[in-house]
Amino acid sequence: MPTTESSRGPEELARLGGEVFDRNVRPSLRPEDDGKFVAVDVVSGEYEIDRDDYAAVTRMRARVPAADVWLARAGSPATCRIGAAR
């Protein structure tokens, strides 16, 4: 899920974000990170993890102000859900 204006299209941002997530984030995830948000800079490979999506993105922007941020949720195929949980 893109969180910034980017010259990259949404498909490219998602592809790059997924690659960085698999390469840099997934190996370092712990069981207690399940369900947390991961803000990934698709250019530098830097990332932040937090239970709050806004906090993760804010910390990423503090470290990498020009970050091209892709947002994911650890342990979930989707970042957000729409509608009631079943």
N, C-alpha and C positions, 0 to 999 in steps of 0.2 A: 504494500500500500504506500504510494508516494506521499511524502509530507512536505515537499518543496516544489517550487517552479523549477523545471529542469528542461534542458534541451533534449533529453532522452525521452522517448515515448514510454508509456506505462509498461508495455511488454518488455522493452529493453531494461528498464529499471527493475522490473520483477525478476528478469533472468539474471542480471548482475547481482541483485540482492540475494537471490537464492544461492548463487555460486559462492558469494562471500560468507553467507550463513553456513553452508555446508563445509567450507574450507576452514573458516576462522572461529565460528561460534559453536557449532554442534559438538566438536571435540571437547570443549571446555564446559559444557552444560552439566549441571548437577541435578539430581532428582528434585531438589527444592526450588529449582528454576522453572519447573513445569508450570505453564500458564502465565509466566511473566512475559512482558513485552521486550523485544530486542530492537533497538534502533541501530541500523547498520549504515555506515558511510560506504557506498558502493565504489568510491574511488580509492580511499586509503585502506579500507578493510577494518577500520576502527569500529567498535560497537559499544553500546551501553545496555545494561539489563535492569529492568525495574518492574514492579507490580503495576505502576502507573505509566501509561504510554507517554503522557506529557512530560513527566520527569525524565524518562529515558531520552526523549528527543531533546529536551532542554540541556541535559548534561552533554549530549553529543555535540550540540551547537556551541556550547561553552568551550569544548575542547577543539572542535573543528568547525569554525564559523561558516565556512563555505561548503559544508558537507552536503552531499547529494544523498538524502536519507531515505532508506527503505525500512518499513516497519513490519515486524513479524511477531508471532507469539510462539514461544518455546513449547514444543509438544503438541502443537495444534496445526492442522492444515489451513486454517483461516485465522486472520488477525482478529476479526470481529464477527459477531453473530447478529443477524437481523431476525426479529421475531422471538417468540417464547421458546425456551428450551423444552425438550420433550422428556 
